[in-house]
Amino acid sequence: MKRLLTVLATSALALSLSTSSVFAADNSSSKLKENTIQENIQLKSNNEVSQLFSNYIKDAFNNLKSLNVRDSSGTDITQSFITDTSESFHNGDFKKIKDIIQEQNLSISYAVSNPAKKSNGFETESVSGESVSKRFYHSATDKTLNSYTKEWVSEVSGTFSYSGTWQVTSTSTPVLSLPVSSWGTSFSPYFSSVSTYSSHSGYNATFTASYNMRSTVTLPVLGSFGISKDLDFGNYTDSFTASASGAQN
């Protein structure tokens, strides 16, 4: 009888532990689901694409209202791009998004938030001008040695003024900059043959920057010695159109 009681006690303890484990697993399942998207993004993006691209895509999807995607003919395909890539973004599959951009030769950009100019210290509909900026993602292999593939983000910035009816009256000459690049210590990327211009018509202001992307690279020869080589990464034109933020509300 004593042995029987021992067996029954052991079985009861095992059942209790099993039930507790199931209960704990149920409680943690929702928390695991909450972290799924972020974990996927961290694992897949870090292993399959550069940090530069991952950060750019995150910023782009956090600014969907200003996101602009165009195909090789210049046609706006922003909505179809968002539809085709949203699931990949939420699954953390940034490699698939990058493949779509490269295979279809897409131009992708998003606006950098800039506060409107103020009138008498307050933001009102009497605002007479704004500063605008857009960032463009690029990736290319050099045409000089056909050996190095690099990524960069260019930024085009400008200002424009408008009347009380929101019609643009003037635009500034845009400024081209290189806010993000990760080429390594041996490379020194720079813009060459830069041409910038702006125009306006009706409610729209257009800012354009054309340039040749280049970089010097130090190639090792013997020991600590090296030779410098200038690399050509191709010609690019980054352009966008903006209008008064008050007219869009």
C-alpha positions in Angstrom: 0.0 0.0 0.0 2.8 2.4 0.9 4.5 1.8 -2.5 1.2 2.4 -4.3 0.8 5.8 -2.5 4.3 6.7 -3.5 3.6 6.0 -7.2 0.3 8.0 -7.0 2.1 11.0 -5.4 4.8 10.9 -8.1 2.2 10.8 -10.9 0.4 13.7 -9.4 3.5 15.8 -9.1 4.4 15.1 -12.8 0.9 16.0 -13.9 1.2 19.3 -12.0 4.5 20.2 -13.5 3.2 19.4 -17.0 0.2 21.6 -16.5 2.4 24.5 -15.2 4.6 24.2 -18.3 1.7 24.4 -20.7 0.3 27.4 -18.8 3.6 29.2 -18.9 4.0 28.4 -22.7 0.5 29.8 -23.3 1.3 33.0 -21.4 4.6 33.6 -23.4 3.1 32.9 -26.8 1.6 36.3 -27.2 4.8 38.0 -26.2 6.7 35.9 -28.7 4.3 37.0 -31.5 4.8 40.6 -30.6 8.5 40.3 -31.2 8.3 38.3 -34.4 8.5 41.2 -36.9 11.4 42.9 -35.1 13.3 39.6 -34.7 12.8 38.8 -38.4 14.0 42.3 -39.4 17.1 42.0 -37.3 18.0 38.5 -38.4 17.3 38.6 -42.1 18.3 42.2 -42.8 21.6 41.9 -40.9 22.5 38.6 -42.6 21.4 39.3 -46.2 21.6 43.1 -46.9 23.8 46.0 -45.6 22.9 48.0 -42.6 22.7 51.1 -44.9 20.0 49.4 -46.9 18.1 48.1 -43.8 18.1 51.6 -42.2 17.0 53.2 -45.5 14.1 50.9 -46.0 13.0 51.3 -42.4 13.0 55.0 -42.8 11.2 54.8 -46.1 8.4 52.6 -44.7 8.1 55.0 -41.8 7.5 57.8 -44.3 5.1 56.1 -46.7 3.2 59.4 -47.3 6.4 60.9 -48.9 7.7 57.7 -50.5 8.2 57.9 -54.2 9.1 54.9 -56.5 9.6 55.2 -60.2 10.5 52.6 -62.8 13.2 53.0 -65.5 10.9 55.0 -67.7 10.0 57.5 -65.0 6.5 56.2 -64.3 5.3 56.5 -60.7 4.7 53.0 -59.4 4.7 53.9 -55.7 1.4 52.2 -54.7 2.2 48.9 -56.5 5.7 48.9 -54.9 4.2 49.3 -51.5 1.6 46.5 -52.2 4.3 44.2 -53.5 6.8 44.7 -50.7 4.8 45.4 -47.5 4.6 41.7 -46.6 8.3 41.3 -47.1 9.0 44.3 -44.9 6.9 43.0 -42.1 8.5 39.6 -42.4 12.0 41.2 -42.3 12.8 39.9 -45.8 14.8 43.0 -46.9 16.7 41.0 -49.4 13.6 40.4 -51.4 12.9 44.2 -51.4 16.4 44.9 -52.6 16.1 42.3 -55.4 12.9 44.0 -56.6 14.6 47.4 -56.7 17.6 46.1 -58.5 15.9 43.7 -60.9 13.4 46.4 -62.0 15.9 49.2 -61.9 13.7 51.3 -59.7 14.4 54.8 -58.3 13.3 55.1 -54.7 13.2 58.2 -52.5 11.5 59.6 -49.4 11.2 63.1 -47.9 13.3 64.2 -44.9 11.1 66.1 -42.5 11.7 69.9 -42.5 9.6 72.4 -40.5 7.8 75.0 -42.5 9.1 78.6 -42.2 7.2 80.5 -39.6 5.3 83.8 -39.8 5.5 86.0 -36.7 6.7 83.0 -34.7 3.6 80.8 -35.4 3.0 78.2 -38.0 -0.1 79.5 -39.9 -1.5 79.4 -43.4 0.2 82.7 -44.0 3.5 80.8 -44.2 5.3 82.0 -47.3 8.0 79.4 -47.8 9.3 75.9 -47.0 12.5 73.9 -47.0 12.3 70.4 -48.5 14.7 67.5 -48.8 14.6 64.0 -50.3 16.9 61.0 -49.9 17.7 58.7 -52.8 19.1 55.1 -52.5 21.7 54.0 -55.0 23.8 50.9 -55.6 26.4 50.3 -58.4 29.5 48.5 -59.5 32.4 50.7 -60.6 32.9 51.0 -64.4 36.7 51.4 -64.1 37.8 48.0 -62.7 34.4 46.3 -62.5 35.4 45.1 -59.1 33.6 47.1 -56.4 29.9 47.3 -55.7 29.0 50.1 -53.4 25.8 51.7 -51.9 25.1 55.3 -51.0 22.3 57.7 -50.1 22.2 61.1 -51.8 20.1 64.0 -50.6 18.7 66.9 -52.6 17.5 69.9 -50.7 15.9 73.2 -51.6 13.5 76.0 -50.6 10.6 77.5 -52.3 8.2 80.4 -51.7 4.5 80.7 -52.5 1.6 83.1 -52.4 -1.5 83.1 -50.1 -3.2 80.9 -52.6 -0.4 78.3 -52.4 1.0 78.9 -55.9 4.8 78.7 -56.0 6.4 82.0 -56.8 10.2 81.1 -56.5 12.6 78.3 -55.9 16.2 78.1 -54.7 19.1 76.3 -56.4 19.1 72.8 -54.8 22.0 71.5 -52.8 23.3 68.0 -53.3 24.9 66.1 -50.3 26.1 62.6 -49.3 24.6 62.1 -45.8 25.0 58.3 -45.8 27.7 56.0 -47.2 29.6 53.0 -45.8 32.4 52.3 -48.3 35.2 51.5 -45.9 38.4 53.3 -45.0 40.1 52.6 -48.3 37.5 54.5 -50.2 36.8 58.2 -50.5 33.5 58.7 -52.4 32.7 62.1 -53.9 30.4 63.8 -56.5 31.8 65.0 -59.8 30.3 67.0 -62.7 27.5 68.2 -60.5 24.6 70.1 -62.1 21.7 71.4 -60.1 18.6 73.3 -61.1 15.1 74.1 -60.0 11.8 75.2 -61.6 8.2 75.9 -60.6 4.8 75.8 -62.2 1.5 76.4 -60.5 1.5 74.7 -57.1 4.6 72.7 -57.7 8.4 73.2 -57.2 10.8 70.8 -58.8 14.4 70.3 -57.6 17.0 68.3 -59.7 20.6 67.3 -59.2 22.7 65.4 -61.8 26.1 64.1 -61.0 28.8 61.5 -61.7 29.5 59.3 -58.6 33.2 58.6 -58.1 35.6 57.4 -55.4 39.3 57.2 -54.9 40.5 53.9 -53.5 43.9 52.9 -52.1 45.0 49.6 -53.5 47.7 47.7 -51.5 50.9 46.9 -53.4 53.7 45.9 -51.0 53.5 46.0 -47.2 52.2 49.4 -46.1 52.6 50.8 -49.6 49.6 51.4 -51.9 48.6 53.2 -55.0 45.5 55.4 -55.5 43.0 54.7 -58.1 40.0 56.8 -59.2 36.8 54.8 -59.8 33.7 55.8 -61.8 30.4 54.5 -60.5 28.2 56.1 -63.2 25.9 59.1 -63.8 22.8 59.8 -61.8 19.9 62.3 -61.8 17.9 62.7 -58.5 14.8 64.8 -58.9 11.6 65.5 -57.0 8.6 67.7 -56.9 7.1 69.4 -53.8 4.2 71.7 -53.0 3.1 73.7 -50.0 2.3 71.5 -47.0 -0.7 73.7 -46.2 -2.2 73.0 -49.6 -2.0 69.3 -49.0 -4.0 69.3 -45.7 
